[in-house]
Amino acid sequence: MFVDEVILKVKAGNGGDGCTAFRREKYVPDGGPFGGNGGRGANIIFKTDLGLKTLLDLRYQKLIKGPKGSNGMGKNKNGRGAEDIIIKVPVGTTVTDEETGLIIADLTRKDDEVIIAHGGRGGRGNTAFATAANPAPDFSEHGEPGEEKTIKVELRLLADVGFVGLPSVGKSTMLSKISASKPKIAAYHFTTLNPNLGVVKTRDNRTFVAADLPGLIEGASLGEGLGDKFLKHIERTKVIAHIIDMSGVEGRDPIEDYKVINKELNDFNEKLGKKPQIIIANKMDIEGAKENLERFKKEVKEKVYEISAINSTGLDDVLVAIADLLENCEDEPLFDDEKFESHVLYKFKKDKPFTITRDNDIYVIRGKEIEKLFKMTKFTDDGALRFARKLRKMGIDDELLNMGAKYGDKVQIMDLIFEFKE
């Protein structure tokens, strides 16, 4: 089964908890804090594998979850970091964050790998909090939560040339004649339901990879027929081979066919309309094809290559022309830099890392930084005091006062409700 799009959740491992411990050994006076840090949580990593051609392995996975790091221990023993989770994907896989719409990774080479979700750092043990003012702290941290994302994983096939055209124009027949690929061929529309790849060798011993894509129809860019499900596979190709049924045996006009396909390519992505294109007139062995070709050439001024795929005539010249065109094509990035997470520019003046709303008589505080701090805090006496100090430093107390909060009012962070104290 060919699967080229999957949506799933990834949850990296939480960091291990820090340890609160003290050194109590004979002949060691004033031993002090002795708790180790927790280990790092597992990263979720995607890595390309040349042996994979589909995302089938991911189709039935709703959640990929990494293990937690080990907790810190006494005697200053740090916890072990968790082993990363490595997910194998085909070359040509793109990973997008569903929440932000930004691209996390575009994996186009052998053994490319990228961290999709970072594991949380380990919580600090009480040894890490020792200072001159507080030489024996009796608190430590929980591990940092691992990143959690909903991602869209898409496969865009890597091919040098993409065969496009309306259904039954002979794309699969041509691929079967010029390569060892064995696509399904039959006398009805939409025989090809999945893209097929084939390695092609020209008469002068140059090679390239060709992709036979399912037939397009008018409105494909909007989802008609097989729709935009397969249009995305053309985006990575360097050259478009536009195959036209010049015989018109199905009652279609070759000129209109040409215009329809080009419009759909341009409507789906303007870059497709600008790709180098070679026009191939197929089924020239059928009566009426010559007359249609003369009329076509008057309307379309581009060079047209005449072939009969079923009889293997004219194919050598077309393959040499494609190879020549490929040699003059430069690799272009599929996405603009601005669409990648790593290229997002952050302003020096950040917005407040929290929001406060009022739900009946309760002030509800939300924000990723606040929630992460909450999850990492062990609410012992000293831990709770340190948490309150951090909230005050972030400006939450001032914001509550500005909203009219008074002593004793209820404040909620996640599932914790406490009283406000100035």
N, C-alpha and C positions, 0 to 999 in steps of 0.2 A: 504493500500500500504506500502510495506517495503522499506524504504529509509535509506541507511547506509553511504552515503557520500554527503556532501554539501560544496560548496565554496561560501563564501559571504564576504561582507565588514562590518566592525564594526567601528563606529566613536563615541568615547566618547565625552561627553559634554565639551564645552569650559568653562573656568572659567569666572565669571562675571567681568565686568570692575570696576576698582577702580574709586573713585569719587574725583574730585578736588573741594574743598569747603573751605570757611573760616568762622571763628566764628565772627559774627557781632551782638553782643548783647549789650544792654544798660548796662552801668556800668561794662563792661568787656573790659578794654583797652588792645590793642595789642592782640586781640583774637587768632590770629594764624591759622594754617591750621586745618581743621575740616572734611576732607573727609574720608569716611570709605572704607574698602577693599571689593572686590567682593567675591561672594561665589564660592565654588568649583563646577566644572562641574560633571555631572553624570558619574559614572563608568559603564562599561558593564560587567556584572557578569554572568557566567554560573554556574548553580546549578543542581545537579542530582535529578531525581524524579523516584522512583521505579515504578510508574504507566505508564511510557513511555517506549516503546519498539522499537521506530523508530525515525528517524530525519525528519519525514514528516512535522512537524510544521515549520521547517526551510527551506524547499525546495524552497518555492516561495518568500522567503525574500532575496532580493538582497542587502539590506543595513539595518543595525540596528544602529540607531542614538540616542545618549543620549541628553537630554536637557541641555541648558546652565545654569550656576549658576546665581543667581540674582546679579544685579549691586550694588556696594556700594552706600551709600547715605550720605548726609550731617549730621552734628551732630555726626560724627564718627560712624554711623550705618553701620555695615558690612552686605553684602548681604547674603541671605540664600543659602546654598548649595543645588544643585539639587538632586532629589531622584534617586537612582541608578536604572538601568534597569537590572532586573534579568530574564535570559532566562533559562527555564527548559529543561534539556536534559536527555537522558537515562543513566543509569549506564553503564560504559564501553566506554564512549565517549572520544575521543582524539582530541585536538585542536592544529593545527600546523600553524605557521606563513608562509604564502606562499612565502614571500620575502626572508627570511633567512633560511627556512627549519627547524627551531628549534621548538621543542615542547613547547607550552605554558602551556598545562595542560593535565593530564591523569586522568580522573575522574572515580574511580573504587569502591567507597563506597557510601552508602546512605548519602544524604545531603552534599556530597562534593561540595565545591564551590571555584571558583577562579576568580580573576579579569582578564578579557581578554584584556581590554583596559582601561587605567586609565584616569579619568577626569582631565582636566586642573585645576591648582590652580587659585584662584581668583587674579585679578590684584590688586596691592597695591594702596590705596588712597594716596593723597598728605601728609596726616599726617605721613605716614610711612617714608617719605623722609626728614623729618625735621632734621636738624643737627645744631650744633653751628655755622657753617659757613654759612648755608642757613636755617634760622629758619622759613621761609615762602615760601616753594616751591610751584610753581603754576602748577605742572604737576602731572600726575598719570599714571597708566598702564592699558592697555587692559588686559583681562584675558588670561591666558595661553591656547593655543589650546589643545584640548583633543587628545589622541592618536588615530591614524587612521591606520587600518590594513586590509589586505586581508587574510582571514583565511580559512583553510581547516578543516572541522569538519567531523570526521569519527567515526563510531560506530563499535566496536569489541565486539561481544557478550561475556558475562561472563558465561562460562560453565565449569564444571569439566572435562567432557569427550566430545570429538568431534568424530562423526562417519564419516569416510572418505571411499572413494572407487569410482570405476567407476560407471557410470549410471546403474540403475536397478540391483544392487547387493543385495538390500533388506534393505537399511538403514532406510527408512521411515517405512517399515513394522515392523522392529525390535523396533523402537521407539514407534510405536502405541501399541505394545504388552507389553512393559515394563513400560509404563507411561499412563497418561490420555490425552496425546497429540493426536491430530487427523490430522496428515499430509495427504496431498493428495497422494493417491496410485493408480497407473494405469499401464497398460502393455505397456508403451512406455518410451523412454529415457527423462531425464530432466523433469520428473513430478514435482519434487521439484525445485521451482524457488527461494524460500526464505528459510533461515535457520529456523528450528523449534526447540523449546526448550521443554524439558519434565523433570519433577522431578521423579526420579527413587527410588524405595524402595526395598532393598534386603530382602531375607528371614530371615536374622538376624537383620532386622530393621535398617540398615544403609541407608542413603539417599545421593544422589548426583544429579547434574543437567547434563543432556546429551543434546547435540546439533546435530541434523540431518542436515548435510550440503549438498547442491546440488552436484550432481555427478561431478567428475573431469575427465578430459581426458588428453591424452598426449599433452603437450604444454600449459597446464592450467596456469603455472607460467608466461607464456608470453602473456596470454590473450586469449588463444584458448577456444572455448566453452563458458561456463560461466566464465572461466578464473580466474584471481586473484581477481575478485570482491568479492569472498567468501573465498578465501584462508586465508585472513587476520583474519577471525573469528576463525580460528584454533589456532592463535597465543596465545590467552589467556588461552586455555585449558591446563590442567595439564597432561592429558593422551589422547593418540590417539587410538581409536578403529578402526582398519583397517579391514573392512568387504570385503570378497572376495567371488565371486560366484564360488563355487568349482565344480558346475555341468558342467560348460562350455556350457550350452545350447545355448548361443548366438554365439558360435563359437570362443570364446576367450580362451586363455590359462591362467589359474589361476596364474602360475608362472610369466608370462609376466605382467599380471595385477598388481601383487604385486610389481614388479620392477618399473613399470611405475609410480604408485602412490608415492612410496618412492622417486623416482627421482624428481617428481614435488614438493613434500614437501621440499626437500633439496634445490632445485633450487630457490624456492621462499624465503626461509629463512633457513639458516643453523641450527638455533635453533630448527626448527620443526623436522629436521632429528635426533636430539638428545633427543627429548621428549620420555618418556616411551610409548611403543606401545604394544597393545595386538592384536593378530591376530585371527580373527573370520572367520571360514569357514562356509558359509551359503549355504542353499539349499541342505543339505546333504540327504534329502529325495528323491532326483531325481536320476535316474539311471545314473551311470557313475561317480558320485561324490566320491565314495569310492576309485575308481582307481585313480582319479585325486589327491585325498588327499595323497595317498601313494607316488605318484610321487613328490608331493609338499613337503612332509616332508623330502625327500631325498635331495632336493635342499635347503630348508629353515630349519635351525636347531632350530629355535625358537619354543616355545610351541604353538600349534594351538588348539583353542576351536571349537568343532563341534556343529553346531546348525541347526535347521530348524525354521526360524522366523515365517513362515506362520503357522506351527503346534505348535509353542511355546515350542519346545523341546530343551533342553540344555541351555536355557536362564538363569536359576537360577545360574548355575555354572559360567557362564560368568560374571554375575552381581557381584557375590561374589569376583571373581578374580579382577574385576575393582575396587571394594571398597577397597580390600587389597592393590592394587597398589597405590590408591589415598592416603591411610594413610601414605605411605612412601615417598610421593612427597612433596617437599618444594616449597613454593611460590617463583617464580622468577620474578624479574621486567621485564616488556615487553620491556622497552627501557633503554639504557645506560644513566648514568647521564649526559654525555657530550652532549647529544642531547637536553637537556632541556635549556630553556632560562636562568633560575635561576642559572645554573651551568657554564655559560660562564665566563671565566676569562679575565679580561681586563688588558692590559699592563699599567704600570705606565707612560710610555712615549706614549702619544696618538698621532695619526696622526693629521694633521691640520684639524680643524672642518669646513673647507671651501675649495672650489675650485674656481679658477678664470680662465675663458676662454675669448677669444676675438672673438666677433661676428661683423665682419666688423670694425666699429670705436667705438664699445661699449664694455667695459669690463663688463662681466657678472659674478656676484658672486653667488655661490650656496652653500648650506650646511644646515643641519637641525637646528643647533644652530642659524645660522644667520637668517633663515626664521622665527624661533620661536621668536627671539628678535624683528624682524621687525613687526610681527603680534601683539606683546604686546606693541609696542611703540605708544603713541599718539603724532603725529607730531606737537605739539605746539612749540614755540621758544625754551623753555627749554628742552622739550622732544626730539626734533631733535638734540640739542647740546649734550644731554646725550647719544643718539644713536651713534653719531659720535665719542664720546670719547670711547665708548665700542668697536667700530670697530677698532679704533686705538690701543686699548689695546690688541685686539686679533691678531694684526699683519697684518691687511688687508692693511693699508697704505703702510707699508714697502714692502709687496708683490706686490702692484700695481707699486711702484717706480722701483722695480727690473724688472718688465715686461715692463718698458719704459713709464708708464703713465705720462702725463704732466698736468700742471694746465689747467683746463677747459675741459679736456677730459670727455666723458660721461661714467658713471658707472651705472649699473642696478642691483637692488636686487628685485626679483619677478616682480611686475608691476611698481616699482618706478625707474625713471631715474633721476639722479642728476649729477652735475659737480664735478669733483675731485679737491680738494684744499689741498695743502701741509700744 
